[in-house]
Amino acid sequence: MKGVVVKSTGSWYLLRDEEGQLHRARLRGKFKLKGMKVSNPLAVGDNVEFDVETTGEDTAVIHKIANRDNYIIRQSTHKSAYSHIIAANLDQALLIVTLVSPRTSFGFIDRFLVTAEAYSIPTVIVYNKTDMYDDEMRDYQRQISHMYEQIGYKSMAVSAKTREGLDEIEELLQGKTTLLSGHSGVGKSTLINLLVPDLELKTSEISDFSDKGVHTTTFAEMFEVNKDTFIIDTPGIKELGIVDIPAAELGHYFPEMRERLNQCRFNNCTHFNEPGCAVIEAVRQNDISLTRYESYLSMMHGQDNRK
């Protein structure tokens, strides 16, 4: 049988088959992903093949993992030398950010965008809690939105409290598998509850099925909005470490830098202190945002991104 992983509970997985039925499953043997040191061989969104066991336990065994179209990955919080795949096979991602209560840093936003760029995942930046903005804050949000829209990232202003922008988000989700991510406290769960009115029933169904005698770890979880529309909720992320992107290639995942790569004097320019660097000159001319350039330098030097 074929199915998709909708939840991980450590060593057990919850699958939805092609008929929409749920199956509690485990991996057959040890799966190792070639060339990847990851803490989780399976992620939400993975397509798998499995067999239902005949032991009467209502369980299944996964024996094949399909190749991924893409995925979002981060450094593992438990194993320093390993990475953790947040979700796989995405049509798009919505990065939920807030300018107040709490404030999402530019460093975090830019790291997420770089990770999505590396795996060709279109991303929309969603500014939540606009009901808390005064006129000055709204103007600030428009300036930030303009900065990102100039380099190709769509931005949306929403409020779960007033329902501002929810219709636009609902339209954006239709017919796609969408990852929703962001820091803890940005209102992601509230937005999801509004977008999927019967989510409590869906959550209860999945929890009742998957948590029977199983220790549950907090991972991403997929919910069906309608027949062709799925959203993947993720735990709040404190820090998003860049994975498997060499410093020499980092500029390729900044669109505004990528378009200037052939204009630098040196082919191997790192855009740090080399003479004749088109990127540094663009920063001086305000054609590249200073905050974006600072994010680039922070990533290159492996610095913290929570501030």
C-alpha positions as CSV (number, residue, x, y, z in Angstrom):
1,M,0.0,0.0,0.0
2,K,1.0,3.6,-0.5
3,G,0.7,6.4,2.0
4,V,2.0,9.7,3.4
5,V,3.5,10.3,6.8
6,V,1.2,12.7,8.7
7,K,2.8,12.5,12.2
8,S,5.9,11.1,13.9
9,T,5.9,9.9,17.5
10,G,9.5,8.8,17.7
11,S,9.9,5.2,16.6
12,W,6.3,5.0,15.3
13,Y,4.7,6.9,12.5
14,L,1.1,7.7,11.5
15,L,0.3,7.2,7.8
16,R,-2.7,8.3,5.7
17,D,-3.3,5.9,2.8
18,E,-4.7,6.7,-0.6
19,E,-8.2,6.1,0.7
20,G,-7.8,8.5,3.6
21,Q,-7.5,5.8,6.3
22,L,-4.9,6.1,9.1
23,H,-2.3,3.4,9.9
24,R,0.1,3.3,12.8
25,A,3.4,2.1,11.4
26,R,7.1,1.4,12.1
27,L,10.1,1.2,9.9
28,R,11.4,-2.2,8.8
29,G,15.0,-2.4,10.0
30,K,17.3,0.6,10.0
31,F,17.0,3.1,7.2
32,K,20.0,5.3,6.4
33,L,19.8,8.2,4.0
34,K,22.8,8.2,1.7
35,G,25.1,11.1,2.3
36,M,22.9,12.6,5.1
37,K,23.5,12.5,8.9
38,V,19.9,13.1,10.1
39,S,18.2,12.3,13.4
40,N,15.0,11.3,11.6
41,P,15.0,9.0,8.6
42,L,11.3,9.7,8.0
43,A,9.6,13.1,8.1
44,V,6.1,14.4,7.8
45,G,5.2,14.6,4.1
46,D,7.3,11.6,3.1
47,N,5.6,9.3,0.6
48,V,6.1,5.6,1.6
49,E,5.1,2.1,0.7
50,F,3.9,-0.2,3.6
51,D,2.3,-3.5,4.4
52,V,-0.5,-3.9,7.0
53,E,0.6,-6.6,9.6
54,T,-1.7,-9.6,10.1
55,T,-1.0,-9.8,13.8
56,G,-4.4,-8.2,14.8
57,E,-2.6,-5.2,16.3
58,D,-3.8,-2.8,13.6
59,T,-0.2,-1.8,12.7
60,A,1.8,-1.6,9.5
61,V,5.4,-1.9,8.4
62,I,7.1,0.7,6.2
63,H,9.4,-0.9,3.7
64,K,10.1,1.8,1.1
65,I,10.6,5.6,1.3
66,A,10.1,7.5,-2.0
67,N,12.6,10.1,-3.2
68,R,11.8,13.5,-1.9
69,D,11.0,16.5,-4.1
70,N,12.3,18.8,-1.5
71,Y,12.4,19.4,2.3
72,I,13.1,21.9,5.0
73,I,16.0,20.9,7.3
74,R,17.6,22.3,10.4
75,Q,20.4,21.4,12.8
76,S,19.3,18.8,15.3
77,T,18.7,20.2,18.8
78,H,19.7,16.8,20.3
79,K,22.6,15.6,18.2
80,S,25.1,18.4,17.4
81,A,26.6,16.6,14.3
82,Y,23.2,15.7,12.9
83,S,20.4,17.5,11.1
84,H,16.6,17.2,11.5
85,I,14.2,17.2,8.6
86,I,11.2,19.3,9.5
87,A,9.0,18.3,6.6
88,A,9.2,17.0,3.0
89,N,7.5,17.3,-0.4
90,L,6.2,20.8,0.0
91,D,4.5,23.0,-2.5
92,Q,5.1,26.1,-0.5
93,A,5.9,27.5,3.0
94,L,4.3,30.2,5.1
95,L,6.7,31.8,7.5
96,I,4.6,33.3,10.3
97,V,6.4,36.3,11.9
98,T,5.6,39.0,14.4
99,L,7.1,42.4,14.9
100,V,5.8,42.6,18.5
101,S,5.0,40.0,21.3
102,P,7.4,38.4,20.4
103,R,9.6,40.1,17.8
104,T,10.9,37.8,15.0
105,S,14.5,38.6,14.2
106,F,15.7,39.4,10.6
107,G,18.3,36.7,11.2
108,F,15.7,34.0,11.7
109,I,13.6,35.2,8.7
110,D,16.6,35.2,6.4
111,R,17.9,31.8,7.6
112,F,14.5,30.3,6.8
113,L,14.4,31.9,3.4
114,V,17.9,30.7,2.6
115,T,16.9,27.1,3.6
116,A,13.8,27.3,1.4
117,E,15.8,28.7,-1.5
118,A,18.3,25.9,-1.3
119,Y,15.5,23.4,-1.8
120,S,13.3,25.4,-4.2
121,I,10.4,25.9,-1.9
122,P,8.4,29.1,-2.6
123,T,7.9,31.0,0.7
124,V,5.4,33.7,1.8
125,I,6.2,35.9,4.8
126,V,3.0,36.3,6.9
127,Y,3.0,39.2,9.5
128,N,0.6,38.2,12.2
129,K,-0.9,40.2,15.1
130,T,-1.5,43.3,13.1
131,D,-4.3,44.2,15.5
132,M,-1.5,45.1,18.0
133,Y,0.1,47.6,15.6
134,D,-0.1,51.4,15.9
135,D,0.3,53.7,12.9
136,E,4.1,53.8,13.3
137,M,4.3,50.0,13.5
138,R,2.1,49.5,10.5
139,D,4.4,51.8,8.5
140,Y,7.4,49.8,9.7
141,Q,5.8,46.6,8.6
142,R,5.1,48.0,5.2
143,Q,8.7,49.0,4.8
144,I,9.9,45.5,5.7
145,S,7.4,43.9,3.4
146,H,8.6,46.2,0.6
147,M,12.2,45.2,1.3
148,Y,11.4,41.5,0.9
149,E,8.9,41.9,-2.0
150,Q,11.7,43.7,-4.0
151,I,13.7,40.5,-4.0
152,G,10.8,38.3,-4.8
153,Y,9.1,37.3,-1.5
154,K,5.4,37.8,-1.2
155,S,4.3,39.3,2.1
156,M,0.9,39.3,3.8
157,A,-0.4,41.2,6.9
158,V,-2.9,39.2,9.0
159,S,-4.6,39.1,12.3
160,A,-6.1,36.0,13.8
161,K,-8.0,38.2,16.2
162,T,-9.7,40.4,13.6
163,R,-9.5,37.9,10.7
164,E,-7.7,40.4,8.6
165,G,-6.0,38.6,5.6
166,L,-7.5,35.2,6.4
167,D,-9.4,35.0,3.1
168,E,-6.2,35.6,1.2
169,I,-4.4,32.9,3.1
170,E,-7.2,30.4,2.5
171,E,-7.0,31.1,-1.2
172,L,-3.3,30.7,-1.1
173,L,-3.5,27.2,0.5
174,Q,-6.0,25.7,-2.0
175,G,-4.8,22.6,-3.8
176,K,-1.3,22.6,-2.1
177,T,0.7,21.1,0.7
178,T,1.9,24.0,2.8
179,L,4.3,24.2,5.7
180,L,3.6,26.7,8.4
181,S,6.5,27.6,10.5
182,G,7.8,30.3,12.9
183,H,8.9,31.0,16.5
184,S,6.8,29.9,19.4
185,G,4.2,32.6,20.3
186,V,3.7,34.0,16.8
187,G,0.1,32.8,16.8
188,K,0.6,30.0,14.3
189,S,-1.7,27.5,16.2
190,T,-4.5,30.1,16.4
191,L,-4.3,30.8,12.7
192,I,-4.4,27.1,11.9
193,N,-7.5,26.7,14.1
194,L,-9.2,29.4,12.2
195,L,-8.2,28.0,8.8
196,V,-9.3,24.5,9.7
197,P,-12.5,25.0,11.7
198,D,-12.8,21.3,12.7
199,L,-9.2,20.9,13.6
200,E,-9.9,19.8,17.1
201,L,-11.8,16.8,15.7
202,K,-8.9,16.0,13.3
203,T,-6.3,16.5,16.1
204,S,-8.3,14.2,18.4
205,E,-8.6,11.6,15.7
206,I,-4.9,11.5,15.1
207,S,-4.0,11.7,18.8
208,D,-6.3,8.8,19.7
209,F,-5.0,6.7,16.9
210,S,-1.3,7.4,17.2
211,D,-0.7,7.8,21.0
212,K,-1.8,4.3,22.1
213,G,1.0,3.2,24.4
214,V,3.5,5.4,22.4
215,H,5.7,8.1,23.9
216,T,4.9,11.1,21.8
217,T,7.7,13.5,20.7
218,T,6.8,17.0,19.4
219,F,7.3,16.9,15.6
220,A,5.6,18.4,12.6
221,E,2.0,17.2,11.9
222,M,0.0,17.2,8.7
223,F,-3.7,18.1,8.6
224,E,-6.2,17.8,5.7
225,V,-8.0,21.0,5.0
226,N,-9.9,19.4,2.1
227,K,-9.4,16.7,-0.4
228,D,-6.4,18.4,-2.2
229,T,-5.3,20.8,0.5
230,F,-2.9,20.0,3.4
231,I,-1.1,22.1,6.0
232,I,1.8,21.0,8.0
233,D,2.1,22.5,11.5
234,T,5.5,22.6,13.1
235,P,6.6,23.2,16.7
236,G,7.9,26.6,17.4
237,I,11.6,27.0,16.4
238,K,14.0,29.0,18.6
239,E,16.9,28.9,16.2
240,L,17.3,27.7,12.7
241,G,20.9,26.5,11.9
242,I,21.9,26.4,8.3
243,V,22.7,22.9,7.1
244,D,24.9,21.7,4.2
245,I,25.4,25.1,2.5
246,P,29.1,25.8,2.0
247,A,30.1,29.4,2.7
248,A,31.2,29.7,-1.0
249,E,27.7,28.9,-2.2
250,L,25.7,30.9,0.4
251,G,25.3,34.0,-1.9
252,H,23.5,31.8,-4.4
253,Y,20.5,31.6,-2.0
254,F,20.1,35.3,-1.6
255,P,18.2,36.4,-4.8
256,E,19.6,39.9,-4.7
257,M,23.2,38.6,-4.5
258,R,22.6,35.8,-7.0
259,E,21.8,38.3,-9.8
260,R,25.2,40.0,-9.2
261,L,27.5,37.0,-8.8
262,N,28.9,37.4,-12.3
263,Q,29.7,41.0,-11.7
264,C,32.3,40.5,-9.0
265,R,36.0,40.8,-9.9
266,F,36.8,37.4,-8.5
267,N,34.9,34.2,-9.4
268,N,35.2,32.9,-5.9
269,C,34.2,36.2,-4.2
270,T,32.7,35.7,-0.7
271,H,31.3,39.3,-0.6
272,F,33.2,39.9,2.6
273,N,36.2,42.1,2.0
274,E,37.3,41.4,-1.6
275,P,38.0,44.4,-3.9
276,G,35.7,44.8,-6.9
277,C,32.8,43.0,-5.1
278,A,29.5,43.9,-6.8
279,V,27.5,42.8,-3.7
280,I,29.4,45.1,-1.3
281,E,29.0,48.0,-3.8
282,A,25.3,47.3,-4.0
283,V,25.1,47.5,-0.2
284,R,26.9,50.8,-0.3
285,Q,24.4,52.1,-2.9
286,N,21.5,50.8,-0.8
287,D,20.5,48.5,-3.7
288,I,20.9,45.6,-1.2
289,S,19.4,45.9,2.2
290,L,22.0,46.3,5.0
291,T,20.0,44.0,7.3
292,R,20.0,41.3,4.6
293,Y,23.8,41.7,4.1
294,E,24.3,41.5,7.9
295,S,22.2,38.2,7.9
296,Y,24.5,36.9,5.1
297,L,27.6,37.7,7.2
298,S,26.1,36.2,10.3
299,M,25.4,32.9,8.5
300,M,28.8,32.8,6.9
301,H,30.4,33.1,10.3
302,G,28.1,30.7,12.0
303,Q,26.7,33.2,14.4
304,D,23.5,33.0,16.5
305,N,20.3,34.2,14.8
306,R,18.0,34.8,17.7
307,K,18.7,38.5,18.0
